[in-house]
């Protein structure tokens, strides 16, 4: 009999891993065998996942709450599933999808059904990731149209800016000297000077 392992992934520090922890505790996985990454599911370059992968050996069982916790990139999820089940000879149990339990149905039909379900779910997970990105992009565009500004607010120009700008525009002082007199970075002075020229 191999060991039992669990893998948890949350995308951000704001997300809560509680539901995944409860699900893994329900199948009695030793605490030291549970690995967790706080990272995007777009690829598998995650430190705790890589560490767990090195430790897994033949006949071990890897439990995950749902397929999207493994990853969100369709092709990479399929590749990792192949690495785990074919190369490492590890069984995988997806707790919220009983059909994705490689311990059962080791015959041709069982493997066939498992592969079909995996491909469908992996496709859905990646599609959802693309939809999230598209919704974010659309939200940002809509906010920009409403006049919402992103990034840090611009610092107000110093009181002596117009006077120093005039000297710089007349060629009396260099841009670096002008930025020093205004007590601002050269790039900021140059950008503000560009606005002045446009006006």
Phi, psi and omega in degrees: 000133177274181180273165177254133181231156177228145177233132180236137174222130169237146188284328184223168178291341180281335182286147183258131181270006187307314182296322179292319179298314180300318181297318181288325176296330180294340178252016170057054176271131178304138183306321182289349179259011178257125182247139182223134174243140169254085187200158178300153178265017185289335176211184184249020176274063182243132188301314184286327176297315181297320180295316179297318182302320179295328185277332182296140178222172184308137179076000172290160178238127178255123179255135171226151183293313180209160187298329181286346174286333176290314179179171181239001178264114187311305184293321182288326176297315178298319180294317179294322177300317179296316180300313183294312187276325185265315183276309182279342182058044178259145173271147179238136177235118175263110192297325182267012178216085185306333178295337179263069176225101188287355177286336182256157175059053180285353179285177185301316182295318180297316179295319181299312180298316180300317180295319180295312181299317180300314182297318180296312183294322178296319179297316180298318181298316180292321180298321178295321178298318178295320179296321178298315179298319181294319178295322177297314181298316180295322178296319179294316179298317180296320179295320179297320179296330178278358178093008178290132179258139179255156181092182181290145178294146179294138174284145177293151179287147179294160184301328184270009187300312184298319180296313181294320178302317179300317179296319180293317181296329179278356178081015181282330179224159179281165177298322180294318179296318179298316179298320179297315182295329178272355181057050179217157178299150181302318182298322179292318179299316183296320179294315179295324179295324177299318177298318181299318181296320179298323182284000000 
